Amino acid sequence: MFVRPPKNLKEYGSWAIVIGSTDGIGKAMALELASKGLNLLLIGRNPLKLDATSKDIKENSNNNVEVKSLILS
């Protein structure tokens, strides 16, 4: 009764932008969005962590998800 049905996120587009995607909540959100089949633009400051997160997403997602990274310093 208090739980509403999940939204189809693809209604809003096929890409999602995740800021702070290398650790914590941002990384968890990126993994969850990828599991829903959304392509991701990951934004972070550390290129090594961005590469690691990108590899994690590609390994853990069953869908063909495209992942791009943007380094901001």
N, C-alpha and C positions, 0 to 999 in steps of 0.2 A: 504494500500500500504506500509506503514511503519511498520506495525505490522506483525511480523512473527508468524507462528503457534507454539503452545506450544510443548515442547519436552516431550516425554515419558520418565520420569525419571527412570522407571524400567528397561530401556535398560542398565543402568549403574550398576544395582544390586538391591537387595531388602532392603538394609540397608543404612541409612544415619547417619553420625556423626555430632552432633551439639554441638559446644563449646560455653559456656556462655548462656546456654539455660534456665536460671532461670529468666531472665529479658529482657525487651526491644526487640531489633531486633532478638536476638537469640531465645527467646521464641516464637515470631511471626513466625520465620522461622520453628521452630520445629512443631508448630501447622499446618502450611501450608503443610509441607512435610508429616505429618501424614494424612492430609485430602486427599493427593494424594495416600495413601495406602502404604507408605514406613515405614518399621520398623525403630526404632530410638535408637541410643546410645547417651544419654544425658550426657554431661560432665560439671561439675561445682564444686564450692568450698563449697557451703552451702547445707548440706544434707536435711534440712527442705524444702528449696526452690526447690530442685530437686524432692522431693516427691510430692510437690504441683503441679509442672509442669507436672510430670508424670500422676497424677490423672486428671488434666485438659485435657491432651491429650486423655486419655482413655475415659473420659466422652464426649468429643466433637467430637471424630472421629467415623464415622459410620462404618468404616472398622475394621477388626480384626487386630489391629496394636500391635506389640510387642514393649515394651519400656524397655530398660535397662539403668541403671544409673551408672556413675563412678565418684567418688569424688576424686578430686585432690586438695591438699593443698599446 
